[in-house]
Amino acid sequence: MPDLSPRFPSQPEFEPGQTPLHLLDPVRLLRWVPLFSASAGLVILIALRLAAPPYVALLVFVMVYSGLALAGPPFARGALLVHAGRVYAVILLLAWVTGLYLLPGHPATGMVRLAVLLHLTTLYVSLFMQLSPLAAARTAAGTLAVLVLTALPHGWRTLGQTGPFDGVTLPVTLLVAHGALITVLRLFSSFRDQLAHSQGRAQALHELAHRDALTGLPNRRALELALEGTVTGAWAGQLAVIDVDGLKGVNDRLGHAAGDDLLRRFAEGFAGQAGEHGGVYRISGDEFALLLPDGALSAETIVETVTQRVRASHPGAAASVGTARWRAGEAADAWLSRADGAMYRHKRRGGPGR
């Protein structure tokens, strides 16, 4: 079935004042963060001659995993991306444990511990952007719990010391700072979902108010809004009103299902012929309207072409059409009334009305 959605007036790809940067997908950008971060970390460790094998192994794993998830075989990318958040959480926890207990005195360990805490915040954001609020909160809270639990032995061993990762400072700071961040993200994510649900309901109500249920075309109210926008802009073209002749006879002889089929065939034909920038509307039981820009097929040509096709299944199909161009200063309802009058003159005289 042709696309019956309104195509008039045409819309820009993004709103005035926006740049293509506004159209970037933040989730897609976040997927690249682990690859870039691991690559930068590896370069820094090598440049500073601090490339301890455990740290290098973890960074290389992240680079390989991220590379496969972003540009690997199509059959593998989906599964890798689905589990990416949890995999990165495990890697960060391994780096954390390595820094606390395996290489506590290594010159790079302080930098690694700080990097883990910083990248965990990015991980939380990524989780809440890709998972449901409940699933993201559980994963983030579980990661934080493991982080705090693994830090407790280190905190006990360094009790009384004043370093940023020593004593009770570390677990308390983790619980307060990261716990607050997870809570805020959970609230924001829940609000985002509620807003999306409300917008979906509003869109559905808008569709019910502006779209014809039988044909899928925009209805009379949608046409009135389009005409209002047209008379206040610089659009040039014609408005055509079309009446499907003999609909009552089809309903009486063959039933309303046949009449509905007749209307749907005309609707599909008009939508297919109106062109990329034309608008097609069902404005009453057997009446349609076309908004056709200059350079498009004429309304008479469209009606004749569509009628010939409809006659393949409904031999007696016919339609009358009247057209009108907008006059400077004319109100939208007056313009529609002139096109409607031209259509009725066509019906009475058997020729195109103006």
Beta strands, then each sheet from edge to edge (+ up, - down):
strand 1: 237-245
strand 2: 279-282
strand 3: 287-293
strand 4: 318-325
sheet 1: 2+ 3- 1+ 4-
end
